[in-house]
Amino acid sequence: INAEYMGSENINREMVSKAIRFIGSDLAKKIDPELMGELGYTIHQLMELAGLSVAQAVNHFAELKYNSIPKEKFRILTICGPGNNGGDGLVAARHLKLFNYKSTVYYPKQTDSDLFRGLVLQCKSMDIPFLDKLPKSDKLAEEFNLIVDGIFGFSFSGEIREPFKSVISEMGKSGLPIASIDIPSGWDVDKGNVHSTFNPEVLISLTIPKLCAQGYKGHHYVGGRFVPESLTKKYNLDIPAYKSGDQYVLLPFEIQLAATITSEHSTCLLYTSPSPRDATLSRMPSSA
């Protein structure tokens, strides 16, 4: 087990001995509408909570891996797409600025709505710069320490089109650590990295990990602390236990799971050994 993980206070050690079920695209698309329907949430609330959890997770990762760099000198570029994933990114960029990081945004295809115009205004009111053009990969590596990937979320499918095809390519070639929000951009939510884009060093799964995260071996966080118990029971979700007021949970390396979940049935493979290399697999029923 990586020593830096064992020294972290935000690892959910309870998760080592239980299963995590990964959800597919069909179920992922049902959760937000239910939250914003009879459960009474608004898109503004969900985006704010999700973006805050992303910022907290990025902050934890930076403190864990780059504590020799003062926050005011640690340069974070958040790249935002036109959808809700991009909105989460804009919220995260604002909170990262409040956490004293040097926060910058690249938002090439802006959404013309009150919600997104407000998110942009909030960032600009905090003097967060917006890039007009993304630097080439070598310049990215010179000018920033980390990229937050908020381009595409779980609704993405098909081919990657411009301008994001070039953006994703430059991100990957930069060699910078990338922290992806919910789904690494360009990945298929069920099948993973089908376009061979990049493998993020950090993944912040929102609500619960998606199928594409099976076998992910980077720094895996779960955020989006807003799902009520009624919804977890309805869909048999395994929401990790958050610590105190934290909006994120860091999953330990011991958990390398394969799982399938639908709204009716789920199957989960759980490593029962503390080391994935020497692990034995036990199949757990959906009622586990």
SULJOUR-V127942 format. One record per pair of residues at least 4 apart in sequence whose ideal C-beta (glycine too) atoms are under 6 Angstrom apart, sorted by the first residue. I is the first residue (numbers start at 1). J is the second residue. If there is no record, write none. Layout:
i j
I J
I J
This chain:
i j
1 6
1 253
2 253
4 64
5 11
5 252
5 253
10 243
10 250
11 250
11 252
12 240
12 249
15 240
15 255
16 252
16 254
19 268
19 270
19 284
20 238
20 257
21 238
21 259
21 261
21 266
21 268
22 209
22 211
22 214
22 259
23 27
23 28
23 208
23 210
23 261
24 190
24 211
25 154
25 189
25 190
27 263
28 154
33 37
35 39
35 41
36 41
41 45
41 46
43 47
47 87
47 88
47 91
48 91
49 226
50 88
50 206
50 224
51 88
51 91
51 92
52 95
52 247
53 223
53 224
53 247
53 248
54 92
54 181
54 204
55 92
55 95
55 96
56 247
56 248
57 204
57 221
57 223
57 248
58 179
59 99
61 65
61 202
61 219
62 66
62 74
63 67
69 73
69 74
71 100
71 101
72 100
74 101
74 145
75 102
75 144
75 145
76 96
76 101
76 103
76 146
77 104
77 144
77 147
78 89
78 93
78 105
78 148
78 150
79 106
79 151
80 86
80 89
80 90
80 107
80 150
81 85
81 86
81 151
81 152
82 86
82 109
82 111
85 150
85 152
85 153
85 181
86 150
87 119
88 150
88 181
89 150
90 119
90 123
92 148
93 103
93 105
93 123
93 128
94 122
94 123
96 101
96 103
97 103
97 126
97 128
103 128
104 129
105 123
105 128
105 130
106 131
106 134
108 163
111 116
123 128
134 167
135 139
135 140
137 170
137 173
137 174
139 143
140 144
140 174
141 174
141 175
141 176
146 177
147 171
147 176
147 178
148 179
149 178
149 180
149 185
150 181
151 164
151 185
152 156
152 185
153 182
153 183
154 183
154 189
160 164
160 165
160 186
160 195
163 167
164 168
168 185
168 186
168 197
172 197
172 198
177 201
178 200
179 202
180 184
180 200
180 203
181 204
182 205
182 206
183 187
183 189
184 200
186 195
186 197
187 192
187 193
187 212
188 194
189 210
189 212
190 211
192 212
201 218
202 219
203 216
203 218
203 220
204 221
204 223
205 209
205 222
206 223
206 224
207 224
207 227
208 237
209 213
214 258
216 220
220 251
221 248
221 250
222 240
222 249
223 247
223 248
225 242
225 247
227 231
227 232
227 239
232 237
232 239
235 263
236 266
240 249
242 246
242 249
251 255
254 274
256 271
256 276
257 269
258 269
259 268
260 267
261 266
265 286
266 286
268 284
269 281
270 282
270 284
271 276
271 279
272 280
272 282
273 278
273 279
273 280
284 288
